[in-house]
Amino acid sequence: MQRVPLDMLKPGMVCAKAVVNEKGMTLCAEGTELSAAMIERLKRMCVSSLVVKGSPIDTGIPAKSKEELLADMQARFVPVSGDAIMDRLKESIGKAILSAQTEEEEERAPHE
C-alpha cells in the first residue's frame, strides 16, 4: 500500500483503504478501481491523497523491511519505556506494522 497525492493518481489504480470525508461519509470504497472521472470528483471534494494497493509511484526512497520498521519504532519509544500507556501504544503500532507488511506480501504473491 502507498499513500499517493491526488495529482499523481492514474486511472486503474485501486483504493486500498476507503476514502471518507470529515463527516464519515464514504467517498470511495476500498477495492474501487479509480477512473479519470472518479479522480476528478475526489479533487473537487478537496481530497488531497489516498492509499492505493501496491507501490505504483517511485518515490526514490527504498521501502524499509518489516525488521527495519520495527527497529525504528522501538528506538523511538526508548525515551518513554516503562510508561504503561506508551507501552500499549508501541505494542499496537508493532502489530499494525506486521499486519501491513503481511498485506503487502499477499498483494505481491502470485494468485493461482
N, C-alpha and C positions, 0 to 999 in steps of 0.2 A: 504494500500500500504506500501511496505517496500523496502528500498534500500538494496540490498544484494550483497556482494562481489562475483565475478565470481566463485571463488573456492568453494563457498558454494551453488551454484545453483544446482538444480537437475532437470532431465527431468520431464516434466509435469507441472512445474511452468509456469505461464502466465505473459507475459510482461504487465505492467500497463501503461507504457509510451514508446513511440518509442525510440529506441537507434539510435543515429546519430553520424557520425564521424565529425572531425573538419571542413570538407567541407560542412556539412549539409546533406550529403547523408544518407538515412535511411538504417541502417544495419539490424534492426529487428523492425517490425511494432508493434504498440500497439495491444494487444489481441493475439499475437503469442504464441502458446504453445511451450515451449522450448524442444528440443530434445538433446540427448547427442552430436550429430553432430553439432547442432547449437551452443551449449555452447563451444565446441572446436573451432569452427570457430571464435566466438567472442573473445576467448582467443588469437588466432593468430592475430586478429586485434587490440590487446592491449586494449581492453575494460576492465576496472577494476571492474565495478559494474553496476547493472541496477535495475530498480524499478519493482517489481513484485506485482501481486494482492495478497491481504490478508496480513497476517503476518506469513509466513511459518517458519521463523527462530526465535528460542527463544534466545533473546539477554540477558536475565536475568534482563533487565530493564523494569519495568512495563510501559505500554503505558499511556501517560497523556490524561486526558479528554480534551474536547474542552474548557471547562472553565479554566482548568489549563494552557493550551497552550496560551489562550488569556490573562490571568493574567500575565504570564511570559513575553509575548510580550509587554504588557502595561508597566510593570516595566522597561523593557529595554529602552523604549522611554521616560521615565521621564526626563532624563538629557537634552533632546533636544525638550521638549514640547514648543510649540509656533512657532517653525520653520515650515513654510508652506510646504516645500518640505518633511521634515521628517514626518509631519502630514499626508501628502498624502501617503507616503510610509507605515506608520503604518496602515492606512485605507486599503491599498491594501493587506498587509500581513494578516490583520484580516479577510478580505474576502477570502483569499486563505486558511486560517486555517478552516474557516467554510465550504468552498467548499470541501476540502479534507476530513473532518470529515463526511460530508454528503455522499460522495462517498464510504467511508469505511462502513458506516452504511448500505448503499444499497447493498454492497457486502455480508454483513453478513445476510441480511434479507432472509428468505426462499423464493424461487421462486415458483410461482404457475403455 
